[in-house]
C-alpha cells in the first residue's frame, strides 16, 4: 500500500475553497459533504456519490492522480457550471 500523501481538493464558485488534507478518504468525504445537498441532476448526484463514497473510490481516484494527474470534473448547477478538482498537494 502506498504511503499517504497530501491531497488538495476544491469545488469552484465558492462552494468549497481549495483545502489540503492528509488523507485522501477524508478529502473525498469533504467533497461529498459539500456536494450532496446541491441541486444537481439525479444521474450526476448518483455518479458523484459512487465516485466519492463508493467502496473503490479511494483506489480509483488515487490511480487517476498517479497515472493521469489532477482530476477536474464539471458540477452542473442551475446557476452555472462549477468544477470539482482533486490533485496531489504541490503538483501545481
PDB file of N, CA, C and O in Angstrom:
ATOM      1  N   UNK A   1       0.844  -1.186   0.000  1.00  0.00           N
ATOM      2  CA  UNK A   1       0.000   0.000   0.000  1.00  0.00           C
ATOM      3  C   UNK A   1       0.881   1.238   0.000  1.00  0.00           C
ATOM      4  O   UNK A   1       1.899   1.288   0.691  1.00  0.00           O
ATOM      5  N   UNK A   2       0.487   2.232  -0.775  1.00  0.00           N
ATOM      6  CA  UNK A   2       1.279   3.450  -0.846  1.00  0.00           C
ATOM      7  C   UNK A   2       1.130   4.271   0.422  1.00  0.00           C
ATOM      8  O   UNK A   2       0.123   4.187   1.126  1.00  0.00           O
ATOM      9  N   UNK A   3       2.163   5.071   0.699  1.00  0.00           N
ATOM     10  CA  UNK A   3       2.087   5.947   1.860  1.00  0.00           C
ATOM     11  C   UNK A   3       1.074   7.057   1.581  1.00  0.00           C
ATOM     12  O   UNK A   3       0.763   7.363   0.430  1.00  0.00           O
ATOM     13  N   UNK A   4       0.578   7.641   2.643  1.00  0.00           N
ATOM     14  CA  UNK A   4      -0.373   8.731   2.496  1.00  0.00           C
ATOM     15  C   UNK A   4       0.342   9.959   1.968  1.00  0.00           C
ATOM     16  O   UNK A   4       1.495  10.222   2.311  1.00  0.00           O
ATOM     17  N   UNK A   5      -0.353  10.702   1.134  1.00  0.00           N
ATOM     18  CA  UNK A   5       0.180  11.929   0.562  1.00  0.00           C
ATOM     19  C   UNK A   5      -0.842  13.034   0.773  1.00  0.00           C
ATOM     20  O   UNK A   5      -2.044  12.777   0.845  1.00  0.00           O
ATOM     21  N   UNK A   6      -0.360  14.250   0.871  1.00  0.00           N
ATOM     22  CA  UNK A   6      -1.265  15.387   0.984  1.00  0.00           C
ATOM     23  C   UNK A   6      -2.022  15.550  -0.323  1.00  0.00           C
ATOM     24  O   UNK A   6      -1.448  15.432  -1.405  1.00  0.00           O
ATOM     25  N   UNK A   7      -3.303  15.820  -0.213  1.00  0.00           N
ATOM     26  CA  UNK A   7      -4.157  16.000  -1.387  1.00  0.00           C
ATOM     27  C   UNK A   7      -4.937  17.299  -1.222  1.00  0.00           C
ATOM     28  O   UNK A   7      -5.435  17.598  -0.136  1.00  0.00           O
ATOM     29  N   UNK A   8      -5.041  18.066  -2.301  1.00  0.00           N
ATOM     30  CA  UNK A   8      -5.795  19.319  -2.283  1.00  0.00           C
ATOM     31  C   UNK A   8      -7.043  19.149  -3.139  1.00  0.00           C
ATOM     32  O   UNK A   8      -6.987  18.653  -4.264  1.00  0.00           O
ATOM     33  N   UNK A   9      -8.173  19.574  -2.575  1.00  0.00           N
ATOM     34  CA  UNK A   9      -9.454  19.464  -3.273  1.00  0.00           C
ATOM     35  C   UNK A   9     -10.159  20.814  -3.239  1.00  0.00           C
ATOM     36  O   UNK A   9      -9.922  21.640  -2.358  1.00  0.00           O
ATOM     37  N   UNK A  10     -11.030  21.011  -4.221  1.00  0.00           N
ATOM     38  CA  UNK A  10     -11.858  22.229  -4.239  1.00  0.00           C
ATOM     39  C   UNK A  10     -13.049  22.020  -5.149  1.00  0.00           C
ATOM     40  O   UNK A  10     -13.050  21.140  -6.010  1.00  0.00           O
ATOM     41  N   UNK A  11     -14.066  22.849  -4.943  1.00  0.00           N
ATOM     42  CA  UNK A  11     -15.180  22.963  -5.875  1.00  0.00           C
ATOM     43  C   UNK A  11     -15.310  24.457  -6.142  1.00  0.00           C
ATOM     44  O   UNK A  11     -15.581  25.241  -5.232  1.00  0.00           O
ATOM     45  N   UNK A  12     -15.115  24.837  -7.384  1.00  0.00           N
ATOM     46  CA  UNK A  12     -15.056  26.249  -7.745  1.00  0.00           C
ATOM     47  C   UNK A  12     -16.394  26.955  -7.516  1.00  0.00           C
ATOM     48  O   UNK A  12     -17.413  26.320  -7.244  1.00  0.00           O
ATOM     49  N   UNK A  13     -16.365  28.260  -7.632  1.00  0.00           N
ATOM     50  CA  UNK A  13     -17.567  29.059  -7.474  1.00  0.00           C
ATOM     51  C   UNK A  13     -17.946  29.311  -6.032  1.00  0.00           C
ATOM     52  O   UNK A  13     -19.098  29.634  -5.741  1.00  0.00           O
ATOM     53  N   UNK A  14     -16.994  29.167  -5.124  1.00  0.00           N
ATOM     54  CA  UNK A  14     -17.262  29.427  -3.716  1.00  0.00           C
ATOM     55  C   UNK A  14     -17.938  28.291  -2.977  1.00  0.00           C
ATOM     56  O   UNK A  14     -18.325  28.455  -1.821  1.00  0.00           O
ATOM     57  N   UNK A  15     -18.088  27.137  -3.622  1.00  0.00           N
ATOM     58  CA  UNK A  15     -18.730  26.004  -2.952  1.00  0.00           C
ATOM     59  C   UNK A  15     -17.800  25.389  -1.920  1.00  0.00           C
ATOM     60  O   UNK A  15     -18.211  25.116  -0.792  1.00  0.00           O
ATOM     61  N   UNK A  16     -16.545  25.170  -2.303  1.00  0.00           N
ATOM     62  CA  UNK A  16     -15.549  24.630  -1.384  1.00  0.00           C
ATOM     63  C   UNK A  16     -14.192  25.180  -1.801  1.00  0.00           C
ATOM     64  O   UNK A  16     -13.687  24.822  -2.865  1.00  0.00           O
ATOM     65  N   UNK A  17     -13.591  26.042  -0.984  1.00  0.00           N
ATOM     66  CA  UNK A  17     -12.293  26.612  -1.354  1.00  0.00           C
ATOM     67  C   UNK A  17     -11.213  25.533  -1.356  1.00  0.00           C
ATOM     68  O   UNK A  17     -11.399  24.486  -0.737  1.00  0.00           O
ATOM     69  N   UNK A  18     -10.093  25.763  -2.034  1.00  0.00           N
ATOM     70  CA  UNK A  18      -9.013  24.777  -2.018  1.00  0.00           C
ATOM     71  C   UNK A  18      -8.606  24.456  -0.577  1.00  0.00           C
ATOM     72  O   UNK A  18      -8.292  25.347   0.213  1.00  0.00           O
ATOM     73  N   UNK A  19      -8.622  23.172  -0.263  1.00  0.00           N
ATOM     74  CA  UNK A  19      -8.314  22.694   1.076  1.00  0.00           C
ATOM     75  C   UNK A  19      -7.411  21.473   0.951  1.00  0.00           C
ATOM     76  O   UNK A  19      -7.644  20.601   0.114  1.00  0.00           O
ATOM     77  N   UNK A  20      -6.386  21.418   1.787  1.00  0.00           N
ATOM     78  CA  UNK A  20      -5.445  20.300   1.745  1.00  0.00           C
ATOM     79  C   UNK A  20      -5.720  19.351   2.907  1.00  0.00           C
ATOM     80  O   UNK A  20      -5.913  19.774   4.047  1.00  0.00           O
ATOM     81  N   UNK A  21      -5.732  18.057   2.589  1.00  0.00           N
ATOM     82  CA  UNK A  21      -5.980  17.001   3.573  1.00  0.00           C
ATOM     83  C   UNK A  21      -4.786  16.063   3.619  1.00  0.00           C
ATOM     84  O   UNK A  21      -4.064  15.912   2.633  1.00  0.00           O
ATOM     85  N   UNK A  22      -4.584  15.440   4.759  1.00  0.00           N
ATOM     86  CA  UNK A  22      -3.507  14.461   4.931  1.00  0.00           C
ATOM     87  C   UNK A  22      -3.907  13.128   4.297  1.00  0.00           C
ATOM     88  O   UNK A  22      -3.057  12.418   3.760  1.00  0.00           O
ATOM     89  N   UNK A  23      -5.178  12.790   4.355  1.00  0.00           N
ATOM     90  CA  UNK A  23      -5.656  11.508   3.859  1.00  0.00           C
ATOM     91  C   UNK A  23      -6.647  11.693   2.718  1.00  0.00           C
ATOM     92  O   UNK A  23      -7.555  12.518   2.816  1.00  0.00           O
ATOM     93  N   UNK A  24      -6.486  10.943   1.647  1.00  0.00           N
ATOM     94  CA  UNK A  24      -7.390  11.010   0.504  1.00  0.00           C
ATOM     95  C   UNK A  24      -8.834  10.689   0.884  1.00  0.00           C
ATOM     96  O   UNK A  24      -9.736  11.387   0.419  1.00  0.00           O
ATOM     97  N   UNK A  25      -9.103   9.672   1.703  1.00  0.00           N
ATOM     98  CA  UNK A  25     -10.503   9.399   2.068  1.00  0.00           C
ATOM     99  C   UNK A  25     -11.178  10.590   2.757  1.00  0.00           C
ATOM    100  O   UNK A  25     -12.358  10.849   2.519  1.00  0.00           O
ATOM    101  N   UNK A  26     -10.461  11.300   3.586  1.00  0.00           N
ATOM    102  CA  UNK A  26     -11.042  12.486   4.248  1.00  0.00           C
ATOM    103  C   UNK A  26     -11.357  13.567   3.220  1.00  0.00           C
ATOM    104  O   UNK A  26     -12.374  14.250   3.334  1.00  0.00           O
ATOM    105  N   UNK A  27     -10.501  13.727   2.225  1.00  0.00           N
ATOM    106  CA  UNK A  27     -10.727  14.709   1.169  1.00  0.00           C
ATOM    107  C   UNK A  27     -11.972  14.345   0.361  1.00  0.00           C
ATOM    108  O   UNK A  27     -12.781  15.216   0.043  1.00  0.00           O
ATOM    109  N   UNK A  28     -12.127  13.070   0.032  1.00  0.00           N
ATOM    110  CA  UNK A  28     -13.299  12.636  -0.734  1.00  0.00           C
ATOM    111  C   UNK A  28     -14.573  12.817   0.080  1.00  0.00           C
ATOM    112  O   UNK A  28     -15.605  13.210  -0.465  1.00  0.00           O
ATOM    113  N   UNK A  29     -14.512  12.540   1.360  1.00  0.00           N
ATOM    114  CA  UNK A  29     -15.669  12.753   2.242  1.00  0.00           C
ATOM    115  C   UNK A  29     -16.044  14.229   2.290  1.00  0.00           C
ATOM    116  O   UNK A  29     -17.226  14.568   2.249  1.00  0.00           O
ATOM    117  N   UNK A  30     -15.055  15.102   2.375  1.00  0.00           N
ATOM    118  CA  UNK A  30     -15.325  16.546   2.411  1.00  0.00           C
ATOM    119  C   UNK A  30     -15.969  17.010   1.103  1.00  0.00           C
ATOM    120  O   UNK A  30     -16.888  17.830   1.125  1.00  0.00           O
ATOM    121  N   UNK A  31     -15.498  16.497  -0.029  1.00  0.00           N
ATOM    122  CA  UNK A  31     -16.105  16.847  -1.317  1.00  0.00           C
ATOM    123  C   UNK A  31     -17.564  16.403  -1.357  1.00  0.00           C
ATOM    124  O   UNK A  31     -18.433  17.163  -1.784  1.00  0.00           O
ATOM    125  N   UNK A  32     -17.831  15.189  -0.919  1.00  0.00           N
ATOM    126  CA  UNK A  32     -19.205  14.688  -0.924  1.00  0.00           C
ATOM    127  C   UNK A  32     -20.090  15.509   0.015  1.00  0.00           C
ATOM    128  O   UNK A  32     -21.241  15.797  -0.315  1.00  0.00           O
ATOM    129  N   UNK A  33     -19.572  15.881   1.158  1.00  0.00           N
ATOM    130  CA  UNK A  33     -20.346  16.712   2.085  1.00  0.00           C
ATOM    131  C   UNK A  33     -20.704  18.054   1.469  1.00  0.00           C
ATOM    132  O   UNK A  33     -21.790  18.582   1.708  1.00  0.00           O
ATOM    133  N   UNK A  34     -19.795  18.603   0.680  1.00  0.00           N
ATOM    134  CA  UNK A  34     -20.047  19.893   0.028  1.00  0.00           C
ATOM    135  C   UNK A  34     -21.029  19.771  -1.135  1.00  0.00           C
ATOM    136  O   UNK A  34     -21.675  20.754  -1.496  1.00  0.00           O
ATOM    137  N   UNK A  35     -21.151  18.583  -1.727  1.00  0.00           N
ATOM    138  CA  UNK A  35     -21.996  18.403  -2.914  1.00  0.00           C
ATOM    139  C   UNK A  35     -23.348  17.762  -2.653  1.00  0.00           C
ATOM    140  O   UNK A  35     -24.302  18.032  -3.383  1.00  0.00           O
ATOM    141  N   UNK A  36     -23.452  16.940  -1.654  1.00  0.00           N
ATOM    142  CA  UNK A  36     -24.594  16.040  -1.545  1.00  0.00           C
ATOM    143  C   UNK A  36     -25.964  16.710  -1.493  1.00  0.00           C
ATOM    144  O   UNK A  36     -26.953  16.096  -1.892  1.00  0.00           O
ATOM    145  N   UNK A  37     -26.050  17.943  -1.016  1.00  0.00           N
ATOM    146  CA  UNK A  37     -27.347  18.613  -0.957  1.00  0.00           C
ATOM    147  C   UNK A  37     -27.483  19.720  -1.995  1.00  0.00           C
ATOM    148  O   UNK A  37     -28.407  20.530  -1.918  1.00  0.00           O
ATOM    149  N   UNK A  38     -26.586  19.764  -2.951  1.00  0.00           N
ATOM    150  CA  UNK A  38     -26.667  20.749  -4.038  1.00  0.00           C
ATOM    151  C   UNK A  38     -27.679  20.273  -5.078  1.00  0.00           C
ATOM    152  O   UNK A  38     -27.898  19.070  -5.227  1.00  0.00           O
ATOM    153  N   UNK A  39     -28.301  21.220  -5.803  1.00  0.00           N
ATOM    154  CA  UNK A  39     -29.332  20.835  -6.782  1.00  0.00           C
ATOM    155  C   UNK A  39     -28.738  20.364  -8.121  1.00  0.00           C
ATOM    156  O   UNK A  39     -28.905  21.020  -9.149  1.00  0.00           O
ATOM    157  N   UNK A  40     -28.050  19.227  -8.090  1.00  0.00           N
ATOM    158  CA  UNK A  40     -27.537  18.635  -9.326  1.00  0.00           C
ATOM    159  C   UNK A  40     -28.549  17.608  -9.821  1.00  0.00           C
ATOM    160  O   UNK A  40     -29.420  17.177  -9.066  1.00  0.00           O
ATOM    161  N   UNK A  41     -28.437  17.220 -11.075  1.00  0.00           N
ATOM    162  CA  UNK A  41     -29.357  16.220 -11.620  1.00  0.00           C
ATOM    163  C   UNK A  41     -29.177  14.893 -10.885  1.00  0.00           C
ATOM    164  O   UNK A  41     -28.127  14.633 -10.296  1.00  0.00           O
ATOM    165  N   UNK A  42     -30.200  14.072 -10.927  1.00  0.00           N
ATOM    166  CA  UNK A  42     -30.134  12.772 -10.245  1.00  0.00           C
ATOM    167  C   UNK A  42     -28.979  11.907 -10.771  1.00  0.00           C
ATOM    168  O   UNK A  42     -28.245  11.334  -9.966  1.00  0.00           O
ATOM    169  N   UNK A  43     -28.793  11.792 -12.104  1.00  0.00           N
ATOM    170  CA  UNK A  43     -27.657  10.993 -12.583  1.00  0.00           C
ATOM    171  C   UNK A  43     -26.304  11.532 -12.103  1.00  0.00           C
ATOM    172  O   UNK A  43     -25.412  10.761 -11.748  1.00  0.00           O
ATOM    173  N   UNK A  44     -26.165  12.852 -12.095  1.00  0.00           N
ATOM    174  CA  UNK A  44     -24.902  13.427 -11.639  1.00  0.00           C
ATOM    175  C   UNK A  44     -24.717  13.183 -10.144  1.00  0.00           C
ATOM    176  O   UNK A  44     -23.614  12.867  -9.698  1.00  0.00           O
ATOM    177  N   UNK A  45     -25.787  13.327  -9.373  1.00  0.00           N
ATOM    178  CA  UNK A  45     -25.719  13.078  -7.928  1.00  0.00           C
ATOM    179  C   UNK A  45     -25.280  11.641  -7.673  1.00  0.00           C
ATOM    180  O   UNK A  45     -24.393  11.404  -6.855  1.00  0.00           O
ATOM    181  N   UNK A  46     -25.893  10.678  -8.366  1.00  0.00           N
ATOM    182  CA  UNK A  46     -25.548   9.269  -8.176  1.00  0.00           C
ATOM    183  C   UNK A  46     -24.100   8.992  -8.589  1.00  0.00           C
ATOM    184  O   UNK A  46     -23.405   8.216  -7.933  1.00  0.00           O
ATOM    185  N   UNK A  47     -23.653   9.614  -9.659  1.00  0.00           N
ATOM    186  CA  UNK A  47     -22.280   9.422 -10.113  1.00  0.00           C
ATOM    187  C   UNK A  47     -21.290   9.947  -9.083  1.00  0.00           C
ATOM    188  O   UNK A  47     -20.333   9.254  -8.737  1.00  0.00           O
ATOM    189  N   UNK A  48     -21.509  11.164  -8.587  1.00  0.00           N
ATOM    190  CA  UNK A  48     -20.612  11.714  -7.562  1.00  0.00           C
ATOM    191  C   UNK A  48     -20.660  10.887  -6.282  1.00  0.00           C
ATOM    192  O   UNK A  48     -19.624  10.661  -5.657  1.00  0.00           O
ATOM    193  N   UNK A  49     -21.837  10.438  -5.887  1.00  0.00           N
ATOM    194  CA  UNK A  49     -21.933   9.608  -4.687  1.00  0.00           C
ATOM    195  C   UNK A  49     -21.076   8.358  -4.841  1.00  0.00           C
ATOM    196  O   UNK A  49     -20.316   8.008  -3.938  1.00  0.00           O
ATOM    197  N   UNK A  50     -21.197   7.690  -5.975  1.00  0.00           N
ATOM    198  CA  UNK A  50     -20.438   6.457  -6.214  1.00  0.00           C
ATOM    199  C   UNK A  50     -18.933   6.725  -6.275  1.00  0.00           C
ATOM    200  O   UNK A  50     -18.142   5.961  -5.722  1.00  0.00           O
ATOM    201  N   UNK A  51     -18.539   7.807  -6.946  1.00  0.00           N
ATOM    202  CA  UNK A  51     -17.104   8.102  -7.125  1.00  0.00           C
ATOM    203  C   UNK A  51     -16.445   8.675  -5.870  1.00  0.00           C
ATOM    204  O   UNK A  51     -15.232   8.553  -5.700  1.00  0.00           O
ATOM    205  N   UNK A  52     -17.220   9.289  -5.003  1.00  0.00           N
ATOM    206  CA  UNK A  52     -16.637   9.897  -3.803  1.00  0.00           C
ATOM    207  C   UNK A  52     -16.826   9.053  -2.545  1.00  0.00           C
ATOM    208  O   UNK A  52     -16.078   9.212  -1.580  1.00  0.00           O
ATOM    209  N   UNK A  53     -17.818   8.153  -2.541  1.00  0.00           N
ATOM    210  CA  UNK A  53     -18.079   7.377  -1.328  1.00  0.00           C
ATOM    211  C   UNK A  53     -18.103   5.880  -1.559  1.00  0.00           C
ATOM    212  O   UNK A  53     -18.175   5.120  -0.593  1.00  0.00           O
ATOM    213  N   UNK A  54     -18.045   5.430  -2.794  1.00  0.00           N
ATOM    214  CA  UNK A  54     -18.144   4.008  -3.104  1.00  0.00           C
ATOM    215  C   UNK A  54     -16.981   3.203  -2.545  1.00  0.00           C
ATOM    216  O   UNK A  54     -15.981   3.768  -2.102  1.00  0.00           O
ATOM    217  N   UNK A  55     -17.118   1.877  -2.568  1.00  0.00           N
ATOM    218  CA  UNK A  55     -16.091   1.018  -1.984  1.00  0.00           C
ATOM    219  C   UNK A  55     -14.728   1.110  -2.678  1.00  0.00           C
ATOM    220  O   UNK A  55     -13.707   0.793  -2.069  1.00  0.00           O
ATOM    221  N   UNK A  56     -14.703   1.534  -3.927  1.00  0.00           N
ATOM    222  CA  UNK A  56     -13.436   1.636  -4.666  1.00  0.00           C
ATOM    223  C   UNK A  56     -13.027   3.079  -4.926  1.00  0.00           C
ATOM    224  O   UNK A  56     -12.085   3.324  -5.679  1.00  0.00           O
ATOM    225  N   UNK A  57     -13.720   4.041  -4.314  1.00  0.00           N
ATOM    226  CA  UNK A  57     -13.487   5.449  -4.634  1.00  0.00           C
ATOM    227  C   UNK A  57     -12.044   5.880  -4.378  1.00  0.00           C
ATOM    228  O   UNK A  57     -11.437   6.541  -5.220  1.00  0.00           O
ATOM    229  N   UNK A  58     -11.499   5.515  -3.235  1.00  0.00           N
ATOM    230  CA  UNK A  58     -10.133   5.927  -2.926  1.00  0.00           C
ATOM    231  C   UNK A  58      -9.147   5.358  -3.946  1.00  0.00           C
ATOM    232  O   UNK A  58      -8.272   6.069  -4.441  1.00  0.00           O
ATOM    233  N   UNK A  59      -9.296   4.082  -4.249  1.00  0.00           N
ATOM    234  CA  UNK A  59      -8.388   3.437  -5.209  1.00  0.00           C
ATOM    235  C   UNK A  59      -8.503   4.083  -6.590  1.00  0.00           C
ATOM    236  O   UNK A  59      -7.487   4.366  -7.225  1.00  0.00           O
ATOM    237  N   UNK A  60      -9.725   4.317  -7.058  1.00  0.00           N
ATOM    238  CA  UNK A  60      -9.919   4.894  -8.384  1.00  0.00           C
ATOM    239  C   UNK A  60      -9.343   6.299  -8.490  1.00  0.00           C
ATOM    240  O   UNK A  60      -8.686   6.625  -9.479  1.00  0.00           O
ATOM    241  N   UNK A  61      -9.583   7.133  -7.482  1.00  0.00           N
ATOM    242  CA  UNK A  61      -9.062   8.499  -7.515  1.00  0.00           C
ATOM    243  C   UNK A  61      -7.540   8.485  -7.404  1.00  0.00           C
ATOM    244  O   UNK A  61      -6.858   9.223  -8.115  1.00  0.00           O
ATOM    245  N   UNK A  62      -7.011   7.654  -6.520  1.00  0.00           N
ATOM    246  CA  UNK A  62      -5.550   7.557  -6.369  1.00  0.00           C
ATOM    247  C   UNK A  62      -4.902   7.114  -7.686  1.00  0.00           C
ATOM    248  O   UNK A  62      -3.889   7.680  -8.097  1.00  0.00           O
ATOM    249  N   UNK A  63      -5.479   6.107  -8.345  1.00  0.00           N
ATOM    250  CA  UNK A  63      -4.930   5.634  -9.616  1.00  0.00           C
ATOM    251  C   UNK A  63      -4.971   6.727 -10.674  1.00  0.00           C
ATOM    252  O   UNK A  63      -4.034   6.874 -11.460  1.00  0.00           O
ATOM    253  N   UNK A  64      -6.063   7.496 -10.693  1.00  0.00           N
ATOM    254  CA  UNK A  64      -6.151   8.596 -11.655  1.00  0.00           C
ATOM    255  C   UNK A  64      -5.072   9.647 -11.373  1.00  0.00           C
ATOM    256  O   UNK A  64      -4.378  10.088 -12.288  1.00  0.00           O
ATOM    257  N   UNK A  65      -4.937  10.039 -10.124  1.00  0.00           N
ATOM    258  CA  UNK A  65      -3.941  11.050  -9.765  1.00  0.00           C
ATOM    259  C   UNK A  65      -2.522  10.577 -10.083  1.00  0.00           C
ATOM    260  O   UNK A  65      -1.703  11.353 -10.576  1.00  0.00           O
ATOM    261  N   UNK A  66      -2.235   9.321  -9.804  1.00  0.00           N
ATOM    262  CA  UNK A  66      -0.897   8.776 -10.063  1.00  0.00           C
ATOM    263  C   UNK A  66      -0.631   8.582 -11.552  1.00  0.00           C
ATOM    264  O   UNK A  66       0.487   8.799 -12.019  1.00  0.00           O
ATOM    265  N   UNK A  67      -1.649   8.176 -12.292  1.00  0.00           N
ATOM    266  CA  UNK A  67      -1.445   7.849 -13.703  1.00  0.00           C
ATOM    267  C   UNK A  67      -1.681   8.985 -14.667  1.00  0.00           C
ATOM    268  O   UNK A  67      -0.937   9.147 -15.634  1.00  0.00           O
ATOM    269  N   UNK A  68      -2.712   9.778 -14.413  1.00  0.00           N
ATOM    270  CA  UNK A  68      -3.123  10.827 -15.346  1.00  0.00           C
ATOM    271  C   UNK A  68      -2.821  12.216 -14.828  1.00  0.00           C
ATOM    272  O   UNK A  68      -2.551  13.130 -15.607  1.00  0.00           O
ATOM    273  N   UNK A  69      -2.864  12.380 -13.515  1.00  0.00           N
ATOM    274  CA  UNK A  69      -2.635  13.690 -12.917  1.00  0.00           C
ATOM    275  C   UNK A  69      -3.906  14.243 -12.316  1.00  0.00           C
ATOM    276  O   UNK A  69      -4.838  13.494 -12.025  1.00  0.00           O
ATOM    277  N   UNK A  70      -3.951  15.558 -12.126  1.00  0.00           N
ATOM    278  CA  UNK A  70      -5.104  16.182 -11.458  1.00  0.00           C
ATOM    279  C   UNK A  70      -6.432  15.813 -12.112  1.00  0.00           C
ATOM    280  O   UNK A  70      -6.526  15.621 -13.325  1.00  0.00           O
ATOM    281  N   UNK A  71      -7.442  15.723 -11.270  1.00  0.00           N
ATOM    282  CA  UNK A  71      -8.787  15.372 -11.696  1.00  0.00           C
ATOM    283  C   UNK A  71      -9.642  16.632 -11.659  1.00  0.00           C
ATOM    284  O   UNK A  71      -9.655  17.343 -10.654  1.00  0.00           O
ATOM    285  N   UNK A  72     -10.353  16.912 -12.740  1.00  0.00           N
ATOM    286  CA  UNK A  72     -11.258  18.055 -12.800  1.00  0.00           C
ATOM    287  C   UNK A  72     -12.557  17.594 -13.445  1.00  0.00           C
ATOM    288  O   UNK A  72     -12.570  17.159 -14.597  1.00  0.00           O
ATOM    289  N   UNK A  73     -13.657  17.694 -12.687  1.00  0.00           N
ATOM    290  CA  UNK A  73     -14.950  17.227 -13.164  1.00  0.00           C
ATOM    291  C   UNK A  73     -15.969  18.357 -13.101  1.00  0.00           C
ATOM    292  O   UNK A  73     -15.982  19.115 -12.132  1.00  0.00           O
ATOM    293  N   UNK A  74     -16.824  18.486 -14.112  1.00  0.00           N
ATOM    294  CA  UNK A  74     -17.851  19.525 -14.066  1.00  0.00           C
ATOM    295  C   UNK A  74     -18.939  19.198 -13.054  1.00  0.00           C
ATOM    296  O   UNK A  74     -19.342  18.045 -12.897  1.00  0.00           O
ATOM    297  N   UNK A  75     -19.400  20.232 -12.377  1.00  0.00           N
ATOM    298  CA  UNK A  75     -20.540  20.134 -11.466  1.00  0.00           C
ATOM    299  C   UNK A  75     -21.577  21.101 -12.035  1.00  0.00           C
ATOM    300  O   UNK A  75     -21.420  22.319 -11.941  1.00  0.00           O
ATOM    301  N   UNK A  76     -22.627  20.553 -12.620  1.00  0.00           N
ATOM    302  CA  UNK A  76     -23.619  21.386 -13.296  1.00  0.00           C
ATOM    303  C   UNK A  76     -24.724  21.752 -12.316  1.00  0.00           C
ATOM    304  O   UNK A  76     -25.505  20.904 -11.885  1.00  0.00           O
ATOM    305  N   UNK A  77     -24.769  23.041 -11.975  1.00  0.00           N
ATOM    306  CA  UNK A  77     -25.792  23.578 -11.075  1.00  0.00           C
ATOM    307  C   UNK A  77     -26.667  24.533 -11.868  1.00  0.00           C
ATOM    308  O   UNK A  77     -26.272  24.974 -12.947  1.00  0.00           O
ATOM    309  N   UNK A  78     -27.854  24.863 -11.355  1.00  0.00           N
ATOM    310  CA  UNK A  78     -28.745  25.753 -12.095  1.00  0.00           C
ATOM    311  C   UNK A  78     -28.118  27.108 -12.450  1.00  0.00           C
ATOM    312  O   UNK A  78     -28.425  27.664 -13.504  1.00  0.00           O
ATOM    313  N   UNK A  79     -27.247  27.647 -11.592  1.00  0.00           N
ATOM    314  CA  UNK A  79     -26.682  28.970 -11.846  1.00  0.00           C
ATOM    315  C   UNK A  79     -25.524  28.943 -12.833  1.00  0.00           C
ATOM    316  O   UNK A  79     -25.343  29.896 -13.590  1.00  0.00           O
ATOM    317  N   UNK A  80     -24.735  27.869 -12.839  1.00  0.00           N
ATOM    318  CA  UNK A  80     -23.596  27.781 -13.751  1.00  0.00           C
ATOM    319  C   UNK A  80     -22.900  26.436 -13.581  1.00  0.00           C
ATOM    320  O   UNK A  80     -23.312  25.591 -12.787  1.00  0.00           O
ATOM    321  N   UNK A  81     -21.836  26.268 -14.350  1.00  0.00           N
ATOM    322  CA  UNK A  81     -21.024  25.059 -14.242  1.00  0.00           C
ATOM    323  C   UNK A  81     -19.840  25.363 -13.337  1.00  0.00           C
ATOM    324  O   UNK A  81     -19.116  26.335 -13.554  1.00  0.00           O
ATOM    325  N   UNK A  82     -19.650  24.547 -12.344  1.00  0.00           N
ATOM    326  CA  UNK A  82     -18.521  24.652 -11.423  1.00  0.00           C
ATOM    327  C   UNK A  82     -17.614  23.456 -11.697  1.00  0.00           C
ATOM    328  O   UNK A  82     -17.946  22.599 -12.516  1.00  0.00           O
ATOM    329  N   UNK A  83     -16.473  23.395 -11.018  1.00  0.00           N
ATOM    330  CA  UNK A  83     -15.559  22.279 -11.227  1.00  0.00           C
ATOM    331  C   UNK A  83     -15.099  21.704  -9.895  1.00  0.00           C
ATOM    332  O   UNK A  83     -14.684  22.430  -8.991  1.00  0.00           O
ATOM    333  N   UNK A  84     -15.183  20.386  -9.799  1.00  0.00           N
ATOM    334  CA  UNK A  84     -14.639  19.659  -8.666  1.00  0.00           C
ATOM    335  C   UNK A  84     -13.214  19.285  -9.064  1.00  0.00           C
ATOM    336  O   UNK A  84     -13.000  18.677 -10.113  1.00  0.00           O
ATOM    337  N   UNK A  85     -12.250  19.645  -8.236  1.00  0.00           N
ATOM    338  CA  UNK A  85     -10.842  19.401  -8.563  1.00  0.00           C
ATOM    339  C   UNK A  85     -10.154  18.656  -7.426  1.00  0.00           C
ATOM    340  O   UNK A  85     -10.354  18.951  -6.248  1.00  0.00           O
ATOM    341  N   UNK A  86      -9.339  17.683  -7.819  1.00  0.00           N
ATOM    342  CA  UNK A  86      -8.550  16.897  -6.868  1.00  0.00           C
ATOM    343  C   UNK A  86      -7.136  16.798  -7.431  1.00  0.00           C
ATOM    344  O   UNK A  86      -6.951  16.486  -8.608  1.00  0.00           O
ATOM    345  N   UNK A  87      -6.144  17.062  -6.595  1.00  0.00           N
ATOM    346  CA  UNK A  87      -4.750  16.940  -7.038  1.00  0.00           C
ATOM    347  C   UNK A  87      -3.871  16.661  -5.827  1.00  0.00           C
ATOM    348  O   UNK A  87      -4.213  17.010  -4.697  1.00  0.00           O
ATOM    349  N   UNK A  88      -2.736  16.026  -6.084  1.00  0.00           N
ATOM    350  CA  UNK A  88      -1.768  15.882  -5.018  1.00  0.00           C
ATOM    351  C   UNK A  88      -1.247  17.263  -4.662  1.00  0.00           C
ATOM    352  O   UNK A  88      -0.956  18.058  -5.557  1.00  0.00           O
ATOM    353  N   UNK A  89      -1.125  17.562  -3.396  1.00  0.00           N
ATOM    354  CA  UNK A  89      -0.615  18.868  -2.954  1.00  0.00           C
ATOM    355  C   UNK A  89       0.801  19.047  -3.501  1.00  0.00           C
ATOM    356  O   UNK A  89       1.606  18.116  -3.490  1.00  0.00           O
ATOM    357  N   UNK A  90       1.085  20.244  -3.973  1.00  0.00           N
ATOM    358  CA  UNK A  90       2.403  20.544  -4.522  1.00  0.00           C
ATOM    359  C   UNK A  90       2.568  20.148  -5.970  1.00  0.00           C
ATOM    360  O   UNK A  90       3.670  20.240  -6.512  1.00  0.00           O
ATOM    361  N   UNK A  91       1.485  19.703  -6.619  1.00  0.00           N
ATOM    362  CA  UNK A  91       1.585  19.298  -8.031  1.00  0.00           C
ATOM    363  C   UNK A  91       1.069  20.403  -8.950  1.00  0.00           C
ATOM    364  O   UNK A  91       0.546  20.114 -10.027  1.00  0.00           O
ATOM    365  N   UNK A  92       1.204  21.629  -8.552  1.00  0.00           N
ATOM    366  CA  UNK A  92       0.680  22.751  -9.344  1.00  0.00           C
ATOM    367  C   UNK A  92       1.345  22.837 -10.699  1.00  0.00           C
ATOM    368  O   UNK A  92       1.022  23.723 -11.490  1.00  0.00           O
TER     369      UNK A  92
END
